[in-house]
Amino acid sequence: MKKVMVTLGILVLLVSTFFGARYARNETLYVGGGLWEPPSNWNPFLPWGSVSGTIGLVYETLFNYDPITGQMEPWLVKDGKWVDKNTYEITLRDNLKWSDGKKFTTQDVKFTFELGKKYEDVYYHNLWESLDRIELGSNNKVRFIFKEPSYHSWEVNLYSIPILPEHIWKNKSKNEIIEGANEYPVGSGMYKVEGWSQDRCIFVRNDDWWGNEVFGKPVPKRVIEIVISSNNVALGMLLQGTLDWSNFFLPGIPRLAKIYENIKTWYKESPYMLSSSTAYLFMNTKKPPMDNAQFRKAVAYAIDKQNIVNKVYENQVIAADSLGFLPTPAWKKYEDKKVLEKYGFNYSPATAKKLLDEAGYVDRNGDGWRDLPDGSTIDLLIVVPYGWTDWMESVKSIAEDLRKVGIKAEAKFPDQGKYEEDMSTGNFDMLINDYGSTSSVSPWTLLNFVANPLIMDEMWDGNFGRYENEKLFSLIKEINKTPFSEEAKLKELFSEAEKILLKEMPAIPVWHNGLWFQASTYAWENWPDENNPYGYPCSWPGQWQFGAVKILLNLKAK
């Protein structure tokens, strides 16, 4: 083992040399899993297209959100509250400043939010459908005055919208704001962009960060995000000690974590990972037989979720229940257990066959496959992007399950661009997606993802199966307009919505994707885990403010 460690030390020394500089290993944190292509964009208006860390490390949000506790945590603000039904007031912290030394003011907050009003292409433009105006007060106060508040989506905005320096952005053109690369950005965060190459982005600590006096000084001097070509390469680097923090799905980790003491996961035993999102099987409700609720329910009964968990994911994830709510405090309190017990489903091929028979989906031409009641054949394709190996294996399993109950189905793997184009335009039979099912302060976001009321030519925010139900749409809207303080009313509304989802089954929750997290203790220790859950270990784009920044405040160099 000592010989192995000497070899690892040489490898680490080599990898710690970049741009002609040698970085001290006990000051440098190597992160992988959030950067998949050469870094080229630090534009916060492209939250999923910019380099991971643009939001969180460089630009900060008013609040952070901790999925583990389900709580929002004041960050740039001292506090925030509803002072009346239509007015939300925040108080900024004292002594905030930008990385160029300029003072951070309430005007920066107003400017940032009003960019969404000015430009329709800004991703939070829809906020202004309910927001009327922003007023600046004394003592660092900002008031958001609403025409009709959308309480749940508003709180998501509080930890999703990064605040920008007006003195930098006010003179930018629309194109620069929406699409500009924004190299070497000026932010308020604990790190700055120091440089980049084809295979990495280097963030260097902002030693004048305002938060040093509030939260303490970030421990690593540099955070280096690495472009890693494959899961196997990531695994090798993790075992070698040249990758400290991995957010990759790594087959074999359950076994390797028991062999290598320097490899850490969130849980020591199955499921090893926290749950990050819910993988849904969306069915195109505009095409037969997916337009029939009984057929959709039969599909739900036909899928062996646990088989996917066991064989594809090696028990690194958990199967979703019939509603798909993530096992987080913020969501589970709104899950009606009685409704779930009455209308939920379990794996039962016999029940699936019975439902199909009753609905008239039987073999009418003797070819061994079920047909539509009018005699037309059923031949379904289930799609996921090529290269997403775990999803590919999962839909192969789902297709096999459907064939076992007589439904002709095959898996298909287009490239990601084609997959997303067909998903948004409704050009598919069935597909797996989880884009809008990540943890949030309210399961309203999940309902809005599964059954987004906006039926348009192109659907990007969810409801990819184009399911229409005015009663459900109305409930989703009413939930959003009900304050969190009215918990009893919210539970009633959620219960009604859950009943419709379970009876209609427009999309089937299959499994909870894991927050893939593996850490090496070769150079750093005090990683968060189930016994020390101080931070949510996610370096994916747009999620550093979910608690990953707290990890940078608590790590210890060895």
N, C-alpha and C positions, 0 to 999 in steps of 0.2 A: 504493500500500500504506500510506503514511503517513496519508493521509486516512481510510482504513479503520480504522487503529489508533486515531486520535483519536475516531472515532465509537464504537469499542468501549469506549474509556475512559469516555465519557459514560454508556454503557449500564451498565457495571460499577459506576460511582458510584451510579447510580440504584438498582440492584438491591441494593447494599450498605447501603441505608437500611431499617431495620425497627424497629417499635415506637418510632418517633421517635428512634432512635439511629443514628448513622452509624458503621459498622464499618470499620476500616482494612482495605483490601483485602489488604495483605501480612500480615494476621493472621487472615484469614477464609477458610476452605476450604468451597466449595460442592460438595455431593455429591448425585447423583441415581441412582435405580435401585433403592433399597431401601425407599422410602416411596411407597406407591401410593394412599393415602387420607389424609384429615385425621388427624393424630396424636391419639390419645385414650387410649392404654394403654401403660404402662411396666412391666407385670407380667412378671417373668422366668419365671413358670409358664406363660406363653403364648409360648413362644420364637418361634413363627411368626406370632403375632397381635399381639405388642407392637411398639412402634416400633423399627426397626432401630437397633442401637447400645445398646439396653437391656442386652443381654449383650455384653460386650466393652469398651464405652466406660464404662458406669456400673457394672455388676456384672462381676466377673472370675471366671475359672475357675482351678482349681488348676494346670493345665497349659494351654498353647496348643498348637496343632497346625499344622505347616507342610506343606501338601500338596506343595510343590515338592521338599522334601528327604525327605518321608515320616517326619519325626521329630517326636516330642513334645518341647516345650520347657518347662522349669520356669517358672512365672509367680508365683503366690502361694506356691509351695513352693520350697525350696532343692533338694529331691530327693524321689524316691519310688521304692520298690523292694519286691519280694517278699522278706520275711525268712524265710519258710518257705512251704510249699505252699499254706497257707490264710490267710496273713497278709500284708497289704500295708500298708507304713508310709510316711507322709509326714512331712516336717519343714518347717513353715512358715518363711518368711523372718522375720527380725527386724524390728521397728518397723512392722508393718502397721497401718493404721488406716482408719477409715471417714471418709467425707466430712464428717460432723458432728463429727469430732475424736475420737470414741470409739475405744478400742483394739480391734483385730481380734484375736480369740483362737481357740484350737483349739475352744472351745465353740461358736463360730459355725459351724465346719465340721460338728461333730457335729449341731448343731441343724438345719442345712440338709439333711443326708442323712436324718435321722430324720423330717423332714416327709414324705418319701416313704413311710416306714413307717406313719405316722399316717393319711395320706389316700390312698385308692385313686385319686383323681382327679389326683394329682401325677404328671406324665408319667414319672418314673423310679421309680414304685412297684414295678415288676417287679424292680428291682434286689434287693429284699429277699427274693426267692425263693432267692437264693444267699448273700446277706449275712446273717450271724448277729447281729453286734453291732459297736459302735464303742467303742474304749477310748482315753482321753486319757492321754498320758504326760508326762514332764517335757521341758524343752528344746524346746517347740513341736512335739512329736511326736503324731501321731494314728495309731492302728492300726485297720484295717478287718479284722475276723475273719470269714472266710467259712465256710459249711457245705460248699459245693462251689464253688470259684471258676469264674467265667465270664470267662476272661482277656481275650478280645477285646472283648466288650461293656463290660467294666469299664474298659478303657483309653479307650474312646470316652466313657464317663461322666466320666472325669477332665478332659476338655477341653470337656465339654458342659454340665455342671451348674454354674450360677453360685452362688457362696457368698453367703449373705444375713446381714445383721446381726440377731442374735437379739434385741437390745434393741428393735428396731423391729417385728419380725414376731411375737414370742412372744405378744403380746396381740391379734393379729388373729383374726377369726373364720374359719371354714373358707371361707365365701363370699368374704371379703375376700382370702384367700390365693389361692384358685383363680381368682376372676373380677374382683377389684378393679382399678381403674384405676391405682393406685399412682403418683399424680401427684407430681412432684418427689422422685424416689426417692433414698434414701441408699445409696450404694454405696461400693466401695473403688477405683473406677476412675479413669482419668486425666481424665475429663470428668464434668460434672454437667449436668442439664437446667436450662437458664436460662429457657426459655419456648417457646411454640409458637403457631401460628395455623392457619388452615385449610389453608395450603399449605406449611408448614415446621415443623421442630423444631430449636431452637437448643441446641446443647451448648456449654458454656463450660468452659474448661480448669480443672481442679482443681489450683490452684497448690500445694496442700499434699499432693499425691499422694505416697504412700509410695515409688512407683517412680522418682521424680526422682533419688534417690541410687543406684539400681540400673541403670536403663535410660537415664537422661537425661530432660530435660524435653520434653514434646510441643511441637511447633513451632507449629501454628496455635492462636491463642487461642480461636477459635470454629470449630466444625464445624457447618455448617448443612445439614441434609438437606431437600431440596426435593421436594414432590409435583409431579410433571411429568405432564401429561395424556396425552402420546403420545410415541412414539419420534421423530417429526418435530420436535416442540417441543424435545426433548432435544438433537437434532442441531443445531438452530439456536442454542441456548444455548451448546453446546460450541464452535461455530464463532465465536460472538460473544465468547467468553471469560467468560461469566457462569456457566458450569458448569465446574468444575475436574476433577471425577472422575465419570465416567459408567459405570454398570453396566447399560446398556441394550443390547439388540440393535439396532444401527443399520445398516440397509441402506445400501450405498454407501461405507462406511468404507474398504474396500480402495483405492478410487479417491481418496477425499478425503484420506486420510492421506498420499498421495504428492503432493497438490497443496498442502495446508496444512502447513507445517513445524511449526506449534504443536500439531498433533494427534498424539498418541503412542498406539501399541498395544503389546501385549507383544512380538509378533514383527513385524519390518518386512515380512516376506513371509508368504504363506499358511502356516499357518492363522490368523495374526494374533493369535489368542486361545489362552490355555490351555484345556484341557478341564476342565469343571466336573462333569459328570454324564453318565450314559448314558441316552439315550432308548430305551426298550424298547417293542416291540409286544407287549402282553399279549393272549393269546387265551383265551377262556372255555372251559376244558377240560371244563366240565360240559355243553356244548352241542355237538352234531354240526354240522359235521365237525371242529371244533377239539379234540374229544376223541380224535382219532386222531393219533399221533405222526408218521406218514408224511405226513399232510396238513400238519401244522405245519412239517415240514422242507421240504415243497414250497413253502410260503409263503416260507420263508427264502430259498430259491434264486430265487424270483420277484422279490424286491425289489431294485431298482437303487439301492443306497445312494449310490453316487457321484453319481448324477443329482441326488439331494436335496442333497448337499454342494455341487455345482456351481451348480445353478439356484436353490435356495431360500436357501442360506446364502452364496453368492458365495465359496466356499472359506474361510469364516471358522471352519469346524469340520472335523473329520476323521471319516471313516466308522469305525464300531466294528467290531472283529473279531468272530468268532463267539461269543466269550465275553462281550464287553462290558467287560472290565477297563480302567479308566482308565490312561492311560500315565504312571503315577506309580511311583516306586521302591517304595513300600510294597505295591503291588499286583502289579506285573509279576513280581516274584521268585517269586510263587506260581502263575504261569500256566505250565502244562505245554505247552511248544512242540510236543512230539511228539504229545500228545493233540489239540492244536489242529489240527495238520497232518493227522492221520488222520481226525478226525471233523468238522472245520470245514466251512464252505460258502462259496461265492462266488456272485456273480450269474450265473445260468445258467437262463434260461427253458426251455431244452430239457430240462435235468435236472428242473425243476419239473413239466413236462408228463409226463415219463416216470414220475415218482413218483406223480403223480395217476392216471395211467392204470393203473399196477400196483395201486393201492389201490382201484380200481373207481369213481373219481370221473370219470365220463364223461357226455357229453350223452345222456340217455336219452329225451328228448321232442322233440328236434329244434329247440329254440329257440335253439341256439347257445351255451348255458351248461352247465357241468358240473353234474351232479346227484349226490345221495347214492346209494350202492349200492342202496338200496331204492326208488329212483325219486323220492324227495322232492327238491324244488328247493333250491338253495343261493342265498341272497340276504343278503349280509353288510353290516353297517354298521361303519365304523371311526370312532370318535369322539375328538374333542379339544375343549377348551373354546373357545367363540366368543370372538374377539378375540385369541387367541394366534396371530397371523398366520403366523409361521414354521411352527408345528405344523400349522396348517390347510393350508398349501400342501404340507407334507410328506405328510400323509395323503391328499391328493388324488393325489399322485404314487404312493403305495403302492396306492391303489385302482385306479389306471390300470394299474399293473404286474400286479395280480391279474387284471384283466379280460383282459390280453394272454395269459394262460395259461388263460383260460376260466372263471375264477371270478368270478361276479357280485358286485361289491362297490362300495359308494359311501361317500363321506365324509359325516360328519354333525357339526354343531357346536352342541351344547346350551350353555346358560349354565354357568358354572363350578360353581355349586351342584348342578345336575342331574347334571353330569358326575361330580362326586365322590360324590354319592349312589349313582348307578348303579355306579360303580367299586367302592365299598365293599360293595355288596350283590350284586354279580355279575350285574347286569342290563345286559349288553352282549354284543356279539360279539367285537369287537377294539377296543383303545384304546392310545394312546401315553401312557406315564407315566415319570417319572424321579425321583420324590420321594425315594426311599431309596437312590439310586445315587451320591450325592455322595462326594467323596474322604474317606477315613478312614485310620486307622492300620492297618487290616486289611481285605482283600477279603471277610472273613467277613460284613461288613455288606452287601455286594452279594449274596452267596448268600442271606442271610437276607431280603433285599428281593425277590429273584426267586422264592424258594421258601420263604417263611416257613412254618414247621411248624404255626402256629396256624390251623387251619381253623375259622372262626367264622361266625356269621350276618353280621357286618359285619367286613370286612377293611380295616384302615387302615394297616398296616405293610408291605404288599407282598403278593406272591403273589395279585394281584387276579384272575388267571385260575383260582384255586382248584385248582391242580395238586397231586395227592397222590402221594407216592412215599416210603414209609417208609425205604427205604435212603438216599435223599438227605437226608431229615429227620434221620436218625441221624448221618450224616456232618457235617451242619451243626452239630448239637449237640456232636459230639465235637471238631470244630475249635475251638469256643468254649471247650471245657474243656481244651484243650492249650496249655501255656505257649509263649510266643514263643521261649523258649530251646530248645525241641525242634523246631528248624527242619526237620530231615529228616523227622520224623513229620508235621509240618504239610504239607510239600510232597506227601507221599504221600496224605494225606487230601484235600487240595485237588484233586489229580490225579483221584482217584476221583469226587469230586463233579463236576468239570468234564466227565468222560467221560459221566456221566448227563445233564447239562444239554445236551451237544451231541447225544447220541443221542435224547433225548426232546424237546428244544426247546420247553419250556413257555412261554418268552417269547423274542422275537427282539431282540437288540441291533441298533439301526439306525445311530445316529450318536451322537457325544459332543457334548452341548450345550456351547457355549463359555462360559467365564467372560468374559462381555462386559465389556470394559474399554477405555475410551478416556479419555485424559487431555489436558488443555490446559496448555500451558506459558506461557500468558499471564501468570498471576500466581504460579505455583508450578513448580518444577523439581526434578530428581532423583527422578523417578518410577521405580519398579522396572520392569525389562524383562528380556528374555532375557540381556542382557549384565550386568545388575545386579539379580539375582533375590533381593533381600533381603526382599521381602514379597509376600504373596498378595493382589492388589488387589480384594478382594470386600467390598462394603458391604451385602450382602443380610442379612436377619434371621438371627441365630444363627450368623453366620460371620465377624464381626469378629475373633474370637480365632483365626482361621485364618492370621493374619499381617497383616491390614489395620492393626492397631494399630501395627505396626512402621513402617508408612508414615508415620504421624503423628509418629514420632520422627526421621524421616530427610528429610522434605521440606525444601526451601529456598525461601524467599520471594525473588521477583525484585525 
